[in-house]
């Protein structure tokens, strides 16, 4: 890529990365510290966006951020190769492999449930969401848990 084109692209990319990390930090802090966990958080909104909308935006922008990081590393490859690794490629590749292993290990970690088979707060949230949405299971019950289970979780 020509040097005259590369500099403006890198400037826009760096500004985009900065704005993206600020957005992700803001939405992450908002979701973690200000929006209640569980069903009580469903009725809240910020800037006209529900908690669910904010979670989706946070995830989408997180994926865009990963793409921007990859573009940033690609444009900085000559500097990484010459200055950061002193013309040895193994430190760069070992860092990339370690980062990918960390991300993959987290993304592919086995999912677990608690001792009774489900997380009670998410179970209640799903039941309430189904009841509000009017979803019925095959027995005609409002929730997927059945009438007895619904009462047990909401008493």
C-alpha positions as CSV (number, residue, x, y, z in Angstrom):
1,X,0.0,0.0,0.0
2,X,1.3,3.5,-0.9
3,X,2.7,5.5,2.0
4,X,0.6,8.5,1.1
5,X,-2.6,6.5,1.4
6,X,-1.5,4.5,4.4
7,X,-1.2,7.4,6.8
8,X,-4.8,8.8,6.5
9,X,-6.1,5.2,6.7
10,X,-4.1,4.6,9.9
11,X,-5.4,7.9,11.4
12,X,-9.0,7.0,10.7
13,X,-8.4,3.5,12.0
14,X,-6.8,4.7,15.2
15,X,-9.6,7.2,15.8
16,X,-12.1,4.4,15.1
17,X,-10.4,2.1,17.6
18,X,-10.4,4.9,20.3
19,X,-14.1,5.6,19.8
20,X,-14.9,1.9,19.7
21,X,-13.0,1.2,23.0
22,X,-14.8,4.2,24.6
23,X,-18.2,2.9,23.4
24,X,-17.5,-0.6,24.6
25,X,-16.2,0.6,28.0
26,X,-19.3,2.8,28.4
27,X,-21.8,0.2,27.4
28,X,-20.0,-2.5,29.5
29,X,-20.0,-0.3,32.6
30,X,-23.6,0.7,32.0
31,X,-24.7,-2.9,31.6
32,X,-22.6,-4.2,34.5
33,X,-23.0,-1.5,37.2
34,X,-26.2,0.5,36.3
35,X,-28.6,-2.0,34.8
36,X,-29.9,-4.5,37.3
37,X,-29.3,-8.2,36.6
38,X,-32.3,-10.5,36.2
39,X,-35.9,-9.6,35.4
40,X,-35.9,-6.2,37.1
41,X,-33.6,-4.9,34.4
42,X,-36.0,-5.7,31.6
43,X,-38.1,-2.6,32.1
44,X,-35.3,-0.1,31.9
45,X,-34.0,1.7,28.8
46,X,-31.3,4.2,28.0
47,X,-31.4,6.5,24.9
48,X,-34.6,4.5,23.9
49,X,-32.7,1.2,23.9
50,X,-33.6,-1.7,26.1
51,X,-31.1,-3.7,28.1
52,X,-31.4,-6.5,25.4
53,X,-30.7,-3.9,22.7
54,X,-27.6,-2.6,24.6
55,X,-26.3,-6.1,25.0
56,X,-26.7,-6.8,21.2
57,X,-25.0,-3.4,20.3
58,X,-22.2,-4.2,22.7
59,X,-21.6,-7.6,21.1
60,X,-21.8,-6.2,17.5
61,X,-19.4,-3.4,18.3
62,X,-17.1,-5.8,20.0
63,X,-16.9,-7.9,16.8
64,X,-16.3,-4.8,14.8
65,X,-13.6,-3.8,17.3
66,X,-11.8,-7.2,16.7
67,X,-11.9,-6.5,12.9
68,X,-10.4,-3.1,13.4
69,X,-7.7,-4.5,15.6
70,X,-6.8,-7.0,12.8
71,X,-6.7,-4.2,10.3
72,X,-4.5,-2.1,12.6
73,X,-2.1,-5.0,13.1
74,X,-1.9,-5.6,9.4
75,X,-1.1,-1.9,8.7
76,X,1.5,-1.9,11.5
77,X,3.1,-5.2,10.4
78,X,6.3,-3.5,9.1
79,X,6.8,-1.7,12.4
80,X,6.0,-4.8,14.4
81,X,8.4,-6.9,12.4
82,X,11.3,-4.4,12.5
83,X,11.0,-2.5,15.8
84,X,8.9,-4.6,18.2
85,X,10.4,-7.9,17.3
86,X,13.9,-6.8,16.2
87,X,13.4,-8.6,12.8
88,X,12.6,-11.9,14.5
89,X,9.1,-13.1,13.7
90,X,8.7,-15.7,16.5
91,X,7.8,-13.1,19.2
92,X,5.1,-11.7,17.0
93,X,3.7,-15.1,16.1
94,X,3.9,-16.4,19.7
95,X,2.0,-13.3,20.8
96,X,-0.7,-13.8,18.1
97,X,-1.0,-17.5,18.9
98,X,-1.3,-16.8,22.7
99,X,-4.0,-14.2,22.1
100,X,-5.9,-16.5,19.8
101,X,-5.6,-19.3,22.2
102,X,-6.9,-17.1,25.0
103,X,-9.9,-15.9,23.0
104,X,-10.7,-19.3,21.6
105,X,-10.4,-20.9,25.1
106,X,-12.9,-18.4,26.5
107,X,-15.3,-18.6,23.5
108,X,-15.3,-22.4,23.4
109,X,-15.3,-23.1,27.2
110,X,-17.9,-25.6,28.2
111,X,-21.1,-24.2,29.5
112,X,-22.2,-25.3,33.0
113,X,-25.4,-25.2,35.0
114,X,-25.8,-25.1,38.7
115,X,-26.8,-28.0,40.9
116,X,-30.6,-27.9,40.2
117,X,-30.0,-27.8,36.4
118,X,-30.7,-24.1,35.6
119,X,-29.9,-20.7,36.8
120,X,-32.9,-19.5,38.7
121,X,-32.7,-15.8,37.8
122,X,-32.4,-16.5,34.1
123,X,-35.1,-19.2,34.4
124,X,-37.4,-16.6,35.9
125,X,-36.5,-14.1,33.3
126,X,-37.2,-16.6,30.5
127,X,-40.6,-17.5,32.1
128,X,-41.6,-13.9,32.5
129,X,-40.5,-13.1,28.9
130,X,-42.6,-16.1,27.6
131,X,-45.6,-15.0,29.7
132,X,-45.3,-11.4,28.4
133,X,-44.9,-12.6,24.8
134,X,-47.8,-15.0,25.2
135,X,-45.8,-18.1,24.3
136,X,-47.4,-21.4,25.2
137,X,-45.7,-24.8,25.4
138,X,-47.2,-27.9,23.8
139,X,-49.4,-28.5,26.9
140,X,-50.9,-25.0,26.6
141,X,-49.1,-23.7,29.7
142,X,-47.8,-20.1,29.5
143,X,-44.2,-21.0,30.4
144,X,-42.0,-23.9,29.3
145,X,-41.8,-25.0,32.9
146,X,-45.4,-26.2,33.4
147,X,-47.8,-24.9,36.0
148,X,-46.2,-26.4,39.1
149,X,-42.7,-25.3,38.2
150,X,-43.9,-21.8,37.5
151,X,-45.4,-21.5,40.9
152,X,-42.3,-22.9,42.6
153,X,-40.0,-20.4,41.0
154,X,-42.3,-17.4,41.7
155,X,-43.2,-17.9,45.3
